[in-house]
């Protein structure tokens, strides 16, 4: 007689299976170079990811994994729309939301390398008039924006933008800070932010499916988003780029950016120098005993290994990425569901290995 699993039982079963199989992870592969582990990692993900998706009503997911600084494996799971049943492939475009922020930070550091911006000079130095009337605006610089210490709120909505706490005194995640820095970058480059990022980052890294604005080609390859009950909603078609979160991309495209984070270039190249990347990944502000924030990235240390990470949340699209420059390993998870982040800890544990305190970050909405 076939055993019937209720939803909660099924979830518990899937989670236990991941715990049992986590010995075969990229970290263990890095240590023992086992070909058997390679096969095991892929086989386990192919078996377990669909089960986790079904348990949490997640229609579609794009996954890319990096090992030894190269694309190790990528796969599309499920469907782009719950009703049309069009499959997710490696070419499927998702709304990546705040995964945009580290990409923008990377582009800003390239301006710093080239002497067009100063990490610690007031941003008001680059504007014709103060961004807001509060005199503390003169205390806000690139470093404070990218480390979320501006004192700005997450979003101001329809209310006037104000500074909530003295800049530089504590962590306060803020999309408004990124919009302020976006304006400065656009004034310096004399380009819309989507054009600047395309020319300086996306095109050089061959992120050919990525854009901060809607492209006609997305009509046939973009996924729809889904609410918690599985109701689909079309992806919004951004006409203006936002440094804070309008990125549309594929898992394999974003993996190319992670690979760039693991390398180093020269000032006159599209890749940041080693010094700039190390500054991005240096703690700028402590969040708690387990987490810090760098320039554009959240930072964590697990069993002696350093990881950088970020999450994305556009309501019906949720995403997560985490990587290690030292281990040359990383993962990109893009989902088309409001439930998408619920299964990311299990997938990361299976692919990367270990328990990651990033998933306890209080802003992540599961």
N, C-alpha and C positions, 0 to 999 in steps of 0.2 A: 504494500500500500504506500502511495506517494505521500510524503510528509508535507503538510501545508504550513507555510510560514506567514504569520501575521506581519504587518509592516515593521513594528518595533523589533520583533524577533529577527526579521530579515536584516535589519540595520545592524543589530548586535552581532549577527553571524558574519556579515561582511567586514565589520570593524575587527573582529577577532581574527578573521582570515588575514587581514592586512598586518596585524601585529605579528602573526606567526610567520609571515613571509618577508618581513622587513629586514631580515638578515641579508637578503639579496638586494642591496641598494647600490647607488652610484658611489657612495663613500666607501663601502666595503669593496667595490670593484676597483676603486682607486688604490686601495691598499693591497689587494691580492691579485689584481689583473686576471681574474678568472673568466674564461670564455663561457663557462657554464653559468656564471652569474649574469652575463649579458643576456643569454637566452631566457633565463629565469625572470629577469626584470621585465622584459617585453611580454613574455607569456602571462605573467601575473597581472600586468596592467591591462592587457587585452581581455583577460577574464574578469577582473574585478571592477574596472571603471564602469562598464555598462551596468553591472549589478548595483553599484552605488548610485549611478544616475537614476536608475529605475526606482530605487528606494526613496529618493528625494524628489522625484518628479522633475528631473532636469532633462529637457529634450535633446540638447546638443552641447558638445564640448570639443574644443580644439586643444591639442596637447603637443608640446615640443620639449625635448630633453637634450641638454648639452653635456658632453663628456669629453675631457681632454681638450677643451676649448673649441670643439667642433659639434655640429649638429649630430646627435647620437641616434635619435629616433623621433618621428613625429607621426601623429595619427589624428584623424577626425572621428568622433564618436557621435552616434545618434543623428538627429535631423535638425534642419534649419528652421522648420516650422512644424509644429505639432500636427497640423492638419494636412498640409501638402506633402509631408513626408520626404521632402527633398533632403538627401543626405549631407551631413557635414563632411567636408574633405579638407585636405591641407590648404586649399585655396579659399576656404570660407572666411569671410571678413566678419569680425565681431567689433562691437563698440567697447574699446578698452578703458574708457573713462580715465581715472587718475594714473594709469600706467603711462599717460602722457607726461606727467610731471618729471620723472627722471630723464626722459628723452629731452625735454626742454632744458632741464638743468645741464645736461651734457652739452647742448648747443650754446648755452650761456657761458659755460667754462671755456669753450672755444673762443668766444669773444674776449674773455679775460686773457687767455693766452696771447691773443693777437694785439693786446693793448687797447682794445676799444672800450673795455669796461674794467673797473677796479672792484675786487671782491668787497673791499671795506670802505669805499668812498660812498657818501650819501647819494642815493639815487636821484635826489632832488638836483644834484649837480648836472644831471643829463636832461632835465626837463625845463621848458621855458617858464613854467610857473608851478608852484607847489601842487602836488596831487590832491591834497586836502589841506584845510586851513590850520590844522593842529601843528604847532611848531615841532612836535616830536617826529614829524615826518622826516626831518633832517637826520634822524638817528637810524633810519632804515636803509640798509644796503643790500647788495646781492647775497651776502652770506646769511643775513637774517631772513630774507625771503626763502631761500632754498633750504634753510634749517627750520622753517616755521617758527621763528621767534620775532615776528614783526609786531605782534600785539593786535593785529587785525583779527576780526572774527572769521569763521569758516566762509560764510557768505553774508552780505549785508542785506540782500533782498531789495525791497523797495525803500529801505531806510537809508539815510545818509551814512557813508562809510566813516567809522570812527576807530580810534585806537583804544583797545580795551585794557591793555596793561603796558607798562614801559617796555619799549622794544629791547630785545636781548636778554630779558630777565627770566623767561621761562618758555616752554614749548606750548604752542597753540596752533594746531593745524589750520592752515588758511589758504583757500583758493583765491581769496581777494589779493593776497600778497603776490601770487603768481600773475594775476591780471595786471597789477601795478608794474611788475618787472617786464611783462609782455609789452606794455606800452613803451617802456624805456627801450627795449630791444628793437621795437618797430621804428622808433624815432631815430635810433642810431643807424640801423641798416636801411631805413627808408623802404622797407618791404613789409607786407602783411606777414604775420607769424607763420602761416602755413607755407608761404613761398620760401621764407628763410630756412625753415626746417627741412623742406624738401631739397633745396639746393645744397645745404651744408651737411645734412645728416642722412635723410632718407635715400636720396639718389646714390650718394657715395657708398652706402652700406647695402645697396641693392634691395632695399625694402620697398619693392615695386608695387606691392598691394596696399601700402600704408598711406594714409593722408589725414590731415586735420580738418578737411572739408569733404563734403560729399562728392563722389565721382560717378559719372554716368555708368561706368563699368560695374559699380557696386549693385546695380539693379538686379543682376543675374547671379551674384555670388555672395551677397550680404545675407546674414542670418536675421531673422526676426527675434525680438526679445520675448520673454514669457514671464507672467507674474507667478506668484506662489501656487496658484491653482492651475497653472498651465495655459492660461489664456494668452495667445500671441499678440504682440504689438509690433508694427513696423519700426525698423531702426530710424531714428530721427535723421534728417538730411541737413546737416550743418552747412551753412553757406559762409560762415566766418570761423576761422580757426581760433581755438582757445587753448592757451598753454596749460590751463588747469585740467582739461579733460575731454577734448573733442576728437582724440585719436581713434581712427578706425584702422584695424590691422588684422593680420593672421598670426597664429601662434608661431609659425616658422619665420615670419618676418621679424617679430619681436625678439625671437631667439638670436637673430643676427645682431641686434643691439646688445644683448647680453654678452655675446662673443666679443664685441668691440670693447665692452667693459673689462674683459679679461686680457686684452692686448694693450698696446701702447703705440703711439705714433709720434709725429713731429709737429711743431707748431704750424707749419704750412700744409699739413695733411688734414684729412677729415677726422682722423682719430686723435683723441686727446693724448697728451704726453703722460708718461708714467707719474710725474709729480701731480698733475691735475687730477688724474683718476684716484690717486692715493688721497688727495685732499677731499674729493667727493666722498670717499669711504672712511674718512677720519671722523670721529665723534665730534660734533659741534655742540650738542646739547644732550644731556642725559634725560631719559624718560622715566626709567625705573631701573632696578638692579639688573634686569636682563636686556633692556633695549635702549638704544641711543638713536639719534638722528644725525645723518651726515648732510651732504649737499644734494638734495633730491631723493635720497634713499633712506629707508629705515635700516638700522643696523642691529645685528644680534651676534652673539658668540655661543656656539654649541659644541661642547666637548672639545674645546681648544681650537675649533674652526670658526672663522669669521664668515658671516653671510650678509648680503645686502638684499633687501626685499621691498615690495610695494604691493598694494592691492588696488583694485578698481571697482567702483560701484556706481552704475548708472540706473539703478532700480531693477530693470528687467535684464540687464547684462551685468555679470560680476566676474572678476578675474583676479588672478594672483600670480606673482612671480617671485622667485627667490634663487640666489646664485652665490657662488663663492669664487672669488678671483684666485685665491690660493689653490683651491682644489680643481679649478677650471671646470666646474660643473654647475648646472642650473636647470630650471624648469619654468615653462610658461603654461598657464592654464587659463583658457578663455571659455566662458560659458554664456549661454543665451537664456539664463534663468535667474530669477530673483533668489532661488535656492542654491545658486551655484557655489557659493563659498562654503557651504556645509560639508562638502566632500573634499575640499582642497587639503585639509590636514592629513587625511588618509592617503591621498595620492602622493603628496610630498613625502610622507613617511615611507611609502613603498618605493618611490623612485630615488629620492635623495638619501633617506635614512635619518633616524633621530627624531627627537621631539623639538619643535621650534616654537620658542616663546612669542614669535611674531603673531601667531594665531590667537594669543591672549590680548593683543592690542585692543584697547577698549573701544576704538572707533569702528572696528570691523563689525558689520551688521550681517549676521548669519541668517 
